[in-house]
Amino acid sequence: MKIYKDYDDLPKIKLPLGQEVSISDSTIRDGAQMPGIVMKSQQKFQIYKYLHEIGIEKLESFVYNDRDRKAIKLMIDQGYEFPEITGWARATPADIDMVLNIDSIEETGILMSVSDPHIFDKMGLPSREAAEEKYLDALQYAVDHGLRTRAHVEDMTRADNYNFSFPLISKIMDIDPECTIRICDTIGFGVPFMGVDEPFGIPAIVKHLKEELNVKNIETHCHDDFGLAVANSIAGYWHGANWSNVTFLGIGERSGNAEMEKLLLFLARRVEGFEKYNLESLVEFAKFMEREIGIRIPRNKSVVGKNVFAHESGIHSAGVIKNPFTYEPYPPEVVGGKRIFLIGDSSGIEVLRYKVQETLNELMEVQIEIGKNDKRLRDIQADIQKLYNDEKRVSCISDEEIMAYVKKYFMFDPIVSKDMNRNDDDDENGYNEPETTDSPDITKVHMHDIID
């Protein structure tokens, strides 16, 4: 019989091929192309420091403008071994020269668009053959000048791969056998399912590169237009890719990219052998992105949303109070989060008791327990439910309001009169007059009481 009562009881999944896998980041490159945001060089530098703290192996950056180059200098001067700073270039010697002008960059990506709309409409080239010549010449130029290379095979999930992309990649391997082939799911048409052939099937593309073309380094770069970016990235690993290119919070063009935080959490918590990543700064990193970059984070966003460890409903809250494993998939501290209990229209007596006890402990600086059937606790519950039943309230009850209720029903009358700051509107908000000090229930409360 298997018993799963704690996080450590759950088995982890194994990567089928057992290869070493790594993560490269594009937050300051692709992420910076997100409409409506502008990243300053100091902000890019701070992102770099967060990536270092997490343990991300590599990042890529544009090198075109002064802000890019200033940010790269700040990163280089920091002296970190990782993430390795790499460049990005179009398939032209001029772009590659810009990368070469930065001494500390030893690797660059080279954009190689392979779908017909990109070749003919975007780039205005006369033929696929012309595109191939352009890409191979640029790759050869980079290799001749001592750079390690990544071929960014753009829009591969809408391309004629058997007749163009795969033959192109074979020739890339002849020039640079160590070249990383980046499968770019540019418009999010890729799917993570086995049995789906190219151009859509990520498993099929990865397996062909690995088994038929002997590509050593395979990387996915997945966009989230159909909501499958993270699934496609994981599918890449599952079928032989050893890199995934992502952005923090998934920021980027249109619907964005595969979200780094989701991929990290899946690897660290669900897959064997990924202790190398430190996730404790993820929530802090997200707050930085929201505060400094202006990225609005939904409350229910996986990993870093404010509601990830927030509990309001009666059944869920009661379960978490007794054992967090019941309704939390991992401890908050794993990602630098914090568990909170909220009182709302679906809250039960257990979470209300927890909040009242917590407030009493704060007020009186001693540990106090109250029973679930304590009349004062039930009176607070009735007051709160009246607010919602009368449809006067559409938000949770704040900690300050819980404090006021505790003072009203549990503390002495002088404290209530002094601190509650009630006004004529209080009755309309569901507050009742405080009980007097001659109430037997109240006068019996002492600092060391256990209230049951």
Contacts in CASP RR format, 6 or more apart in sequence:
PFRMAT RR
TARGET T0000
AUTHOR 0000-0000-0000
METHOD contacts of the structure
MODEL  1
MKIYKDYDDLPKIKLPLGQEVSISDSTIRDGAQMPGIVMKSQQKFQIYKY
LHEIGIEKLESFVYNDRDRKAIKLMIDQGYEFPEITGWARATPADIDMVL
NIDSIEETGILMSVSDPHIFDKMGLPSREAAEEKYLDALQYAVDHGLRTR
AHVEDMTRADNYNFSFPLISKIMDIDPECTIRICDTIGFGVPFMGVDEPF
GIPAIVKHLKEELNVKNIETHCHDDFGLAVANSIAGYWHGANWSNVTFLG
IGERSGNAEMEKLLLFLARRVEGFEKYNLESLVEFAKFMEREIGIRIPRN
KSVVGKNVFAHESGIHSAGVIKNPFTYEPYPPEVVGGKRIFLIGDSSGIE
VLRYKVQETLNELMEVQIEIGKNDKRLRDIQADIQKLYNDEKRVSCISDE
EIMAYVKKYFMFDPIVSKDMNRNDDDDENGYNEPETTDSPDITKVHMHDI
ID
3 9 0 8 1.000
4 10 0 8 1.000
5 323 0 8 1.000
5 325 0 8 1.000
6 325 0 8 1.000
7 325 0 8 1.000
7 330 0 8 1.000
7 331 0 8 1.000
12 270 0 8 1.000
12 271 0 8 1.000
12 272 0 8 1.000
12 273 0 8 1.000
13 270 0 8 1.000
13 271 0 8 1.000
13 272 0 8 1.000
14 271 0 8 1.000
14 272 0 8 1.000
15 21 0 8 1.000
15 237 0 8 1.000
15 238 0 8 1.000
15 271 0 8 1.000
15 272 0 8 1.000
16 238 0 8 1.000
16 239 0 8 1.000
17 239 0 8 1.000
17 240 0 8 1.000
19 240 0 8 1.000
19 242 0 8 1.000
20 242 0 8 1.000
21 237 0 8 1.000
21 241 0 8 1.000
21 242 0 8 1.000
21 243 0 8 1.000
21 244 0 8 1.000
21 267 0 8 1.000
22 57 0 8 1.000
22 58 0 8 1.000
22 242 0 8 1.000
22 243 0 8 1.000
23 56 0 8 1.000
23 57 0 8 1.000
23 58 0 8 1.000
23 243 0 8 1.000
23 244 0 8 1.000
23 245 0 8 1.000
23 246 0 8 1.000
23 260 0 8 1.000
23 263 0 8 1.000
23 264 0 8 1.000
23 277 0 8 1.000
24 56 0 8 1.000
24 57 0 8 1.000
24 58 0 8 1.000
24 59 0 8 1.000
24 60 0 8 1.000
24 83 0 8 1.000
24 86 0 8 1.000
24 219 0 8 1.000
24 243 0 8 1.000
24 244 0 8 1.000
24 245 0 8 1.000
24 246 0 8 1.000
25 51 0 8 1.000
25 56 0 8 1.000
25 58 0 8 1.000
25 59 0 8 1.000
25 60 0 8 1.000
25 83 0 8 1.000
25 245 0 8 1.000
25 246 0 8 1.000
25 247 0 8 1.000
25 248 0 8 1.000
25 260 0 8 1.000
26 59 0 8 1.000
26 60 0 8 1.000
26 221 0 8 1.000
26 245 0 8 1.000
26 246 0 8 1.000
26 247 0 8 1.000
26 257 0 8 1.000
27 47 0 8 1.000
27 51 0 8 1.000
27 59 0 8 1.000
27 247 0 8 1.000
27 248 0 8 1.000
27 251 0 8 1.000
27 260 0 8 1.000
28 39 0 8 1.000
28 44 0 8 1.000
28 47 0 8 1.000
28 48 0 8 1.000
28 59 0 8 1.000
28 61 0 8 1.000
28 71 0 8 1.000
29 59 0 8 1.000
29 60 0 8 1.000
29 61 0 8 1.000
29 62 0 8 1.000
29 88 0 8 1.000
30 221 0 8 1.000
30 247 0 8 1.000
30 252 0 8 1.000
30 253 0 8 1.000
30 257 0 8 1.000
31 247 0 8 1.000
31 250 0 8 1.000
31 251 0 8 1.000
31 252 0 8 1.000
31 253 0 8 1.000
31 256 0 8 1.000
31 257 0 8 1.000
32 38 0 8 1.000
32 39 0 8 1.000
32 44 0 8 1.000
32 62 0 8 1.000
32 252 0 8 1.000
33 252 0 8 1.000
33 253 0 8 1.000
34 251 0 8 1.000
34 252 0 8 1.000
34 253 0 8 1.000
34 256 0 8 1.000
35 253 0 8 1.000
37 251 0 8 1.000
37 293 0 8 1.000
37 294 0 8 1.000
37 295 0 8 1.000
39 47 0 8 1.000
39 67 0 8 1.000
39 293 0 8 1.000
40 67 0 8 1.000
41 67 0 8 1.000
41 68 0 8 1.000
41 70 0 8 1.000
41 71 0 8 1.000
41 74 0 8 1.000
42 71 0 8 1.000
42 74 0 8 1.000
43 292 0 8 1.000
43 293 0 8 1.000
44 61 0 8 1.000
44 67 0 8 1.000
44 71 0 8 1.000
44 74 0 8 1.000
44 75 0 8 1.000
45 71 0 8 1.000
45 74 0 8 1.000
45 75 0 8 1.000
45 78 0 8 1.000
46 288 0 8 1.000
46 292 0 8 1.000
47 248 0 8 1.000
48 59 0 8 1.000
48 71 0 8 1.000
48 74 0 8 1.000
48 75 0 8 1.000
48 78 0 8 1.000
48 80 0 8 1.000
48 83 0 8 1.000
48 85 0 8 1.000
49 78 0 8 1.000
50 248 0 8 1.000
50 281 0 8 1.000
50 284 0 8 1.000
50 285 0 8 1.000
50 288 0 8 1.000
51 59 0 8 1.000
51 83 0 8 1.000
51 248 0 8 1.000
52 78 0 8 1.000
52 80 0 8 1.000
52 82 0 8 1.000
52 83 0 8 1.000
53 278 0 8 1.000
53 281 0 8 1.000
54 264 0 8 1.000
54 277 0 8 1.000
54 278 0 8 1.000
54 279 0 8 1.000
54 281 0 8 1.000
54 282 0 8 1.000
54 285 0 8 1.000
55 82 0 8 1.000
55 83 0 8 1.000
55 276 0 8 1.000
55 277 0 8 1.000
55 278 0 8 1.000
56 82 0 8 1.000
56 83 0 8 1.000
56 260 0 8 1.000
56 277 0 8 1.000
57 82 0 8 1.000
57 83 0 8 1.000
57 84 0 8 1.000
58 82 0 8 1.000
58 83 0 8 1.000
58 84 0 8 1.000
58 86 0 8 1.000
58 107 0 8 1.000
58 243 0 8 1.000
59 83 0 8 1.000
59 84 0 8 1.000
59 85 0 8 1.000
59 86 0 8 1.000
60 86 0 8 1.000
60 87 0 8 1.000
60 88 0 8 1.000
60 109 0 8 1.000
60 245 0 8 1.000
61 68 0 8 1.000
61 71 0 8 1.000
61 72 0 8 1.000
61 85 0 8 1.000
61 86 0 8 1.000
61 87 0 8 1.000
61 88 0 8 1.000
62 68 0 8 1.000
62 87 0 8 1.000
62 88 0 8 1.000
63 69 0 8 1.000
63 72 0 8 1.000
63 87 0 8 1.000
63 88 0 8 1.000
63 89 0 8 1.000
63 98 0 8 1.000
63 99 0 8 1.000
63 101 0 8 1.000
63 102 0 8 1.000
63 105 0 8 1.000
64 98 0 8 1.000
69 102 0 8 1.000
72 85 0 8 1.000
72 102 0 8 1.000
72 104 0 8 1.000
72 105 0 8 1.000
75 85 0 8 1.000
76 85 0 8 1.000
76 104 0 8 1.000
84 106 0 8 1.000
84 107 0 8 1.000
85 104 0 8 1.000
85 105 0 8 1.000
86 105 0 8 1.000
86 106 0 8 1.000
86 107 0 8 1.000
86 108 0 8 1.000
86 109 0 8 1.000
86 150 0 8 1.000
87 99 0 8 1.000
87 105 0 8 1.000
87 107 0 8 1.000
87 108 0 8 1.000
87 109 0 8 1.000
88 99 0 8 1.000
88 108 0 8 1.000
88 109 0 8 1.000
88 111 0 8 1.000
88 152 0 8 1.000
89 95 0 8 1.000
89 96 0 8 1.000
89 98 0 8 1.000
89 99 0 8 1.000
89 108 0 8 1.000
89 109 0 8 1.000
89 110 0 8 1.000
89 111 0 8 1.000
89 138 0 8 1.000
89 142 0 8 1.000
90 110 0 8 1.000
90 111 0 8 1.000
90 138 0 8 1.000
91 110 0 8 1.000
91 111 0 8 1.000
91 112 0 8 1.000
91 134 0 8 1.000
91 135 0 8 1.000
91 137 0 8 1.000
91 138 0 8 1.000
91 139 0 8 1.000
92 138 0 8 1.000
93 138 0 8 1.000
93 141 0 8 1.000
96 108 0 8 1.000
96 110 0 8 1.000
96 138 0 8 1.000
96 141 0 8 1.000
96 142 0 8 1.000
96 145 0 8 1.000
96 147 0 8 1.000
99 105 0 8 1.000
99 108 0 8 1.000
99 142 0 8 1.000
99 147 0 8 1.000
100 145 0 8 1.000
100 147 0 8 1.000
105 147 0 8 1.000
106 146 0 8 1.000
106 147 0 8 1.000
106 148 0 8 1.000
107 147 0 8 1.000
107 148 0 8 1.000
107 149 0 8 1.000
107 150 0 8 1.000
108 142 0 8 1.000
108 147 0 8 1.000
108 148 0 8 1.000
108 149 0 8 1.000
108 150 0 8 1.000
109 149 0 8 1.000
109 150 0 8 1.000
109 151 0 8 1.000
109 152 0 8 1.000
109 182 0 8 1.000
110 135 0 8 1.000
110 138 0 8 1.000
110 139 0 8 1.000
110 142 0 8 1.000
110 149 0 8 1.000
110 150 0 8 1.000
110 151 0 8 1.000
110 152 0 8 1.000
111 152 0 8 1.000
111 154 0 8 1.000
112 131 0 8 1.000
112 135 0 8 1.000
112 151 0 8 1.000
112 152 0 8 1.000
112 153 0 8 1.000
112 154 0 8 1.000
112 168 0 8 1.000
113 119 0 8 1.000
113 122 0 8 1.000
113 123 0 8 1.000
113 131 0 8 1.000
113 154 0 8 1.000
113 155 0 8 1.000
114 131 0 8 1.000
114 153 0 8 1.000
114 154 0 8 1.000
114 155 0 8 1.000
114 156 0 8 1.000
114 159 0 8 1.000
114 161 0 8 1.000
114 164 0 8 1.000
114 165 0 8 1.000
114 168 0 8 1.000
115 154 0 8 1.000
115 155 0 8 1.000
115 156 0 8 1.000
115 158 0 8 1.000
115 159 0 8 1.000
115 186 0 8 1.000
116 128 0 8 1.000
116 159 0 8 1.000
116 160 0 8 1.000
117 155 0 8 1.000
117 158 0 8 1.000
118 154 0 8 1.000
118 155 0 8 1.000
119 125 0 8 1.000
119 128 0 8 1.000
119 131 0 8 1.000
123 131 0 8 1.000
125 131 0 8 1.000
125 134 0 8 1.000
128 164 0 8 1.000
132 164 0 8 1.000
132 168 0 8 1.000
132 171 0 8 1.000
135 151 0 8 1.000
135 168 0 8 1.000
135 172 0 8 1.000
136 168 0 8 1.000
136 171 0 8 1.000
136 172 0 8 1.000
136 175 0 8 1.000
139 149 0 8 1.000
139 151 0 8 1.000
139 172 0 8 1.000
139 175 0 8 1.000
139 176 0 8 1.000
139 179 0 8 1.000
140 175 0 8 1.000
142 149 0 8 1.000
143 149 0 8 1.000
143 175 0 8 1.000
143 176 0 8 1.000
148 178 0 8 1.000
148 179 0 8 1.000
149 176 0 8 1.000
149 178 0 8 1.000
149 179 0 8 1.000
149 180 0 8 1.000
150 179 0 8 1.000
150 180 0 8 1.000
150 181 0 8 1.000
150 182 0 8 1.000
150 219 0 8 1.000
151 169 0 8 1.000
151 172 0 8 1.000
151 179 0 8 1.000
151 180 0 8 1.000
151 181 0 8 1.000
151 182 0 8 1.000
152 182 0 8 1.000
152 184 0 8 1.000
152 221 0 8 1.000
153 159 0 8 1.000
153 165 0 8 1.000
153 168 0 8 1.000
153 169 0 8 1.000
153 181 0 8 1.000
153 182 0 8 1.000
153 183 0 8 1.000
153 184 0 8 1.000
154 184 0 8 1.000
154 186 0 8 1.000
155 184 0 8 1.000
155 186 0 8 1.000
155 187 0 8 1.000
156 165 0 8 1.000
156 183 0 8 1.000
156 184 0 8 1.000
156 185 0 8 1.000
156 186 0 8 1.000
156 199 0 8 1.000
156 205 0 8 1.000
157 183 0 8 1.000
157 184 0 8 1.000
157 185 0 8 1.000
157 186 0 8 1.000
157 187 0 8 1.000
157 188 0 8 1.000
157 189 0 8 1.000
157 190 0 8 1.000
157 198 0 8 1.000
157 199 0 8 1.000
157 200 0 8 1.000
157 201 0 8 1.000
157 202 0 8 1.000
157 205 0 8 1.000
158 186 0 8 1.000
158 187 0 8 1.000
158 189 0 8 1.000
158 199 0 8 1.000
159 165 0 8 1.000
159 199 0 8 1.000
160 199 0 8 1.000
161 198 0 8 1.000
161 199 0 8 1.000
161 205 0 8 1.000
161 208 0 8 1.000
162 198 0 8 1.000
166 208 0 8 1.000
166 209 0 8 1.000
166 212 0 8 1.000
166 213 0 8 1.000
169 181 0 8 1.000
169 209 0 8 1.000
169 213 0 8 1.000
169 215 0 8 1.000
170 213 0 8 1.000
172 179 0 8 1.000
172 181 0 8 1.000
173 179 0 8 1.000
173 213 0 8 1.000
173 214 0 8 1.000
173 215 0 8 1.000
177 216 0 8 1.000
178 216 0 8 1.000
178 217 0 8 1.000
179 217 0 8 1.000
180 217 0 8 1.000
180 218 0 8 1.000
180 219 0 8 1.000
180 243 0 8 1.000
181 209 0 8 1.000
181 215 0 8 1.000
181 217 0 8 1.000
181 218 0 8 1.000
181 219 0 8 1.000
182 219 0 8 1.000
182 220 0 8 1.000
182 221 0 8 1.000
182 243 0 8 1.000
182 245 0 8 1.000
183 202 0 8 1.000
183 205 0 8 1.000
183 206 0 8 1.000
183 209 0 8 1.000
183 218 0 8 1.000
183 219 0 8 1.000
183 220 0 8 1.000
183 221 0 8 1.000
183 236 0 8 1.000
183 241 0 8 1.000
184 221 0 8 1.000
185 202 0 8 1.000
185 220 0 8 1.000
185 221 0 8 1.000
185 222 0 8 1.000
185 223 0 8 1.000
185 229 0 8 1.000
185 232 0 8 1.000
186 223 0 8 1.000
187 223 0 8 1.000
187 225 0 8 1.000
188 222 0 8 1.000
188 223 0 8 1.000
188 224 0 8 1.000
188 225 0 8 1.000
188 226 0 8 1.000
188 227 0 8 1.000
188 228 0 8 1.000
188 229 0 8 1.000
188 232 0 8 1.000
189 199 0 8 1.000
189 200 0 8 1.000
189 225 0 8 1.000
189 226 0 8 1.000
190 199 0 8 1.000
190 200 0 8 1.000
190 201 0 8 1.000
190 202 0 8 1.000
190 222 0 8 1.000
190 226 0 8 1.000
190 228 0 8 1.000
190 232 0 8 1.000
191 200 0 8 1.000
191 201 0 8 1.000
191 202 0 8 1.000
191 228 0 8 1.000
191 232 0 8 1.000
192 201 0 8 1.000
192 202 0 8 1.000
192 203 0 8 1.000
192 228 0 8 1.000
192 231 0 8 1.000
192 232 0 8 1.000
192 234 0 8 1.000
192 235 0 8 1.000
192 236 0 8 1.000
193 201 0 8 1.000
193 203 0 8 1.000
193 235 0 8 1.000
194 203 0 8 1.000
194 204 0 8 1.000
194 239 0 8 1.000
195 201 0 8 1.000
195 203 0 8 1.000
195 204 0 8 1.000
196 203 0 8 1.000
196 204 0 8 1.000
197 204 0 8 1.000
198 204 0 8 1.000
198 205 0 8 1.000
198 208 0 8 1.000
199 205 0 8 1.000
202 220 0 8 1.000
202 222 0 8 1.000
202 232 0 8 1.000
202 235 0 8 1.000
202 236 0 8 1.000
202 239 0 8 1.000
203 235 0 8 1.000
203 236 0 8 1.000
203 238 0 8 1.000
203 239 0 8 1.000
206 218 0 8 1.000
206 220 0 8 1.000
206 235 0 8 1.000
206 236 0 8 1.000
206 239 0 8 1.000
206 240 0 8 1.000
206 241 0 8 1.000
207 239 0 8 1.000
207 240 0 8 1.000
209 215 0 8 1.000
209 218 0 8 1.000
210 218 0 8 1.000
210 239 0 8 1.000
210 240 0 8 1.000
217 242 0 8 1.000
217 243 0 8 1.000
218 236 0 8 1.000
218 240 0 8 1.000
218 241 0 8 1.000
218 242 0 8 1.000
218 243 0 8 1.000
219 241 0 8 1.000
219 242 0 8 1.000
219 243 0 8 1.000
219 244 0 8 1.000
219 245 0 8 1.000
220 232 0 8 1.000
220 233 0 8 1.000
220 236 0 8 1.000
220 241 0 8 1.000
220 243 0 8 1.000
220 244 0 8 1.000
220 245 0 8 1.000
220 258 0 8 1.000
221 244 0 8 1.000
221 245 0 8 1.000
221 257 0 8 1.000
221 258 0 8 1.000
222 228 0 8 1.000
222 229 0 8 1.000
222 230 0 8 1.000
222 232 0 8 1.000
222 233 0 8 1.000
222 244 0 8 1.000
222 257 0 8 1.000
222 258 0 8 1.000
223 229 0 8 1.000
223 253 0 8 1.000
223 254 0 8 1.000
223 255 0 8 1.000
223 256 0 8 1.000
223 257 0 8 1.000
223 258 0 8 1.000
224 230 0 8 1.000
224 250 0 8 1.000
224 255 0 8 1.000
224 256 0 8 1.000
224 257 0 8 1.000
224 258 0 8 1.000
224 259 0 8 1.000
225 254 0 8 1.000
225 255 0 8 1.000
225 256 0 8 1.000
227 255 0 8 1.000
229 250 0 8 1.000
229 256 0 8 1.000
229 257 0 8 1.000
229 258 0 8 1.000
229 259 0 8 1.000
230 258 0 8 1.000
230 259 0 8 1.000
230 262 0 8 1.000
230 263 0 8 1.000
230 266 0 8 1.000
232 258 0 8 1.000
233 244 0 8 1.000
233 246 0 8 1.000
233 258 0 8 1.000
233 263 0 8 1.000
234 263 0 8 1.000
234 266 0 8 1.000
236 244 0 8 1.000
237 244 0 8 1.000
244 258 0 8 1.000
244 263 0 8 1.000
245 257 0 8 1.000
245 258 0 8 1.000
246 257 0 8 1.000
246 258 0 8 1.000
246 259 0 8 1.000
246 260 0 8 1.000
246 263 0 8 1.000
247 256 0 8 1.000
247 257 0 8 1.000
247 258 0 8 1.000
247 259 0 8 1.000
247 260 0 8 1.000
248 259 0 8 1.000
248 260 0 8 1.000
248 261 0 8 1.000
248 285 0 8 1.000
248 286 0 8 1.000
248 289 0 8 1.000
249 259 0 8 1.000
249 260 0 8 1.000
249 261 0 8 1.000
249 286 0 8 1.000
249 289 0 8 1.000
249 295 0 8 1.000
249 297 0 8 1.000
249 301 0 8 1.000
249 304 0 8 1.000
250 256 0 8 1.000
250 257 0 8 1.000
250 258 0 8 1.000
250 259 0 8 1.000
250 260 0 8 1.000
251 257 0 8 1.000
251 289 0 8 1.000
251 295 0 8 1.000
259 302 0 8 1.000
259 303 0 8 1.000
261 279 0 8 1.000
261 282 0 8 1.000
261 286 0 8 1.000
261 302 0 8 1.000
261 303 0 8 1.000
261 304 0 8 1.000
261 335 0 8 1.000
262 302 0 8 1.000
262 303 0 8 1.000
264 277 0 8 1.000
264 279 0 8 1.000
264 282 0 8 1.000
265 279 0 8 1.000
265 282 0 8 1.000
265 302 0 8 1.000
265 303 0 8 1.000
265 330 0 8 1.000
265 334 0 8 1.000
265 335 0 8 1.000
267 274 0 8 1.000
267 277 0 8 1.000
268 274 0 8 1.000
268 275 0 8 1.000
268 277 0 8 1.000
268 279 0 8 1.000
268 334 0 8 1.000
269 329 0 8 1.000
269 330 0 8 1.000
269 334 0 8 1.000
279 334 0 8 1.000
279 335 0 8 1.000
279 336 0 8 1.000
280 333 0 8 1.000
280 334 0 8 1.000
280 335 0 8 1.000
280 336 0 8 1.000
281 336 0 8 1.000
282 303 0 8 1.000
282 304 0 8 1.000
282 335 0 8 1.000
282 336 0 8 1.000
283 304 0 8 1.000
283 305 0 8 1.000
283 335 0 8 1.000
283 336 0 8 1.000
283 337 0 8 1.000
284 336 0 8 1.000
285 304 0 8 1.000
286 297 0 8 1.000
286 304 0 8 1.000
286 305 0 8 1.000
289 295 0 8 1.000
289 297 0 8 1.000
290 296 0 8 1.000
290 297 0 8 1.000
297 304 0 8 1.000
297 305 0 8 1.000
297 306 0 8 1.000
298 305 0 8 1.000
299 305 0 8 1.000
299 306 0 8 1.000
299 307 0 8 1.000
299 310 0 8 1.000
300 307 0 8 1.000
300 308 0 8 1.000
301 308 0 8 1.000
302 308 0 8 1.000
303 335 0 8 1.000
304 335 0 8 1.000
308 332 0 8 1.000
308 335 0 8 1.000
308 337 0 8 1.000
309 328 0 8 1.000
309 332 0 8 1.000
309 337 0 8 1.000
309 338 0 8 1.000
309 339 0 8 1.000
309 340 0 8 1.000
310 339 0 8 1.000
310 340 0 8 1.000
310 341 0 8 1.000
310 342 0 8 1.000
311 317 0 8 1.000
311 320 0 8 1.000
311 327 0 8 1.000
311 339 0 8 1.000
311 340 0 8 1.000
311 341 0 8 1.000
311 342 0 8 1.000
311 351 0 8 1.000
312 341 0 8 1.000
312 342 0 8 1.000
312 343 0 8 1.000
312 344 0 8 1.000
312 346 0 8 1.000
312 347 0 8 1.000
312 351 0 8 1.000
312 396 0 8 1.000
313 346 0 8 1.000
313 347 0 8 1.000
313 348 0 8 1.000
314 346 0 8 1.000
314 347 0 8 1.000
314 348 0 8 1.000
314 350 0 8 1.000
314 351 0 8 1.000
316 326 0 8 1.000
316 327 0 8 1.000
317 341 0 8 1.000
317 347 0 8 1.000
317 348 0 8 1.000
317 350 0 8 1.000
317 351 0 8 1.000
317 354 0 8 1.000
318 348 0 8 1.000
318 350 0 8 1.000
318 351 0 8 1.000
319 326 0 8 1.000
319 327 0 8 1.000
319 350 0 8 1.000
320 326 0 8 1.000
320 327 0 8 1.000
320 328 0 8 1.000
320 339 0 8 1.000
320 341 0 8 1.000
321 341 0 8 1.000
321 350 0 8 1.000
321 351 0 8 1.000
321 354 0 8 1.000
324 331 0 8 1.000
324 339 0 8 1.000
328 339 0 8 1.000
332 338 0 8 1.000
332 339 0 8 1.000
341 351 0 8 1.000
341 354 0 8 1.000
341 355 0 8 1.000
342 351 0 8 1.000
342 396 0 8 1.000
342 397 0 8 1.000
343 351 0 8 1.000
343 352 0 8 1.000
343 355 0 8 1.000
343 384 0 8 1.000
343 396 0 8 1.000
343 397 0 8 1.000
343 402 0 8 1.000
344 384 0 8 1.000
344 388 0 8 1.000
344 396 0 8 1.000
344 397 0 8 1.000
345 385 0 8 1.000
345 388 0 8 1.000
345 393 0 8 1.000
347 384 0 8 1.000
348 381 0 8 1.000
349 372 0 8 1.000
349 377 0 8 1.000
349 378 0 8 1.000
349 381 0 8 1.000
350 372 0 8 1.000
352 377 0 8 1.000
352 380 0 8 1.000
352 381 0 8 1.000
352 384 0 8 1.000
353 370 0 8 1.000
353 371 0 8 1.000
353 372 0 8 1.000
353 377 0 8 1.000
355 399 0 8 1.000
355 402 0 8 1.000
356 370 0 8 1.000
356 377 0 8 1.000
356 380 0 8 1.000
356 402 0 8 1.000
356 405 0 8 1.000
356 406 0 8 1.000
356 410 0 8 1.000
357 368 0 8 1.000
357 369 0 8 1.000
357 370 0 8 1.000
359 399 0 8 1.000
359 402 0 8 1.000
359 403 0 8 1.000
359 406 0 8 1.000
360 368 0 8 1.000
360 370 0 8 1.000
360 406 0 8 1.000
360 410 0 8 1.000
361 367 0 8 1.000
361 368 0 8 1.000
363 403 0 8 1.000
363 406 0 8 1.000
363 407 0 8 1.000
363 411 0 8 1.000
364 447 0 8 1.000
366 447 0 8 1.000
366 448 0 8 1.000
368 449 0 8 1.000
368 450 0 8 1.000
368 451 0 8 1.000
369 450 0 8 1.000
369 451 0 8 1.000
369 452 0 8 1.000
370 376 0 8 1.000
370 377 0 8 1.000
370 451 0 8 1.000
370 452 0 8 1.000
371 377 0 8 1.000
371 451 0 8 1.000
371 452 0 8 1.000
374 451 0 8 1.000
374 452 0 8 1.000
375 441 0 8 1.000
376 409 0 8 1.000
376 410 0 8 1.000
376 441 0 8 1.000
376 442 0 8 1.000
377 409 0 8 1.000
379 409 0 8 1.000
379 432 0 8 1.000
380 405 0 8 1.000
380 406 0 8 1.000
380 409 0 8 1.000
383 405 0 8 1.000
383 430 0 8 1.000
383 431 0 8 1.000
383 432 0 8 1.000
384 397 0 8 1.000
384 405 0 8 1.000
386 430 0 8 1.000
387 393 0 8 1.000
387 429 0 8 1.000
387 430 0 8 1.000
390 430 0 8 1.000
392 428 0 8 1.000
392 429 0 8 1.000
392 430 0 8 1.000
404 419 0 8 1.000
404 420 0 8 1.000
404 431 0 8 1.000
407 415 0 8 1.000
407 416 0 8 1.000
407 419 0 8 1.000
407 420 0 8 1.000
408 416 0 8 1.000
408 420 0 8 1.000
408 431 0 8 1.000
408 432 0 8 1.000
408 434 0 8 1.000
408 435 0 8 1.000
409 434 0 8 1.000
409 435 0 8 1.000
409 442 0 8 1.000
410 442 0 8 1.000
410 445 0 8 1.000
411 442 0 8 1.000
411 445 0 8 1.000
412 437 0 8 1.000
412 442 0 8 1.000
413 434 0 8 1.000
413 435 0 8 1.000
413 436 0 8 1.000
413 437 0 8 1.000
413 442 0 8 1.000
414 437 0 8 1.000
416 434 0 8 1.000
417 434 0 8 1.000
420 434 0 8 1.000
422 431 0 8 1.000
435 441 0 8 1.000
435 442 0 8 1.000
436 442 0 8 1.000
437 443 0 8 1.000
445 451 0 8 1.000
END
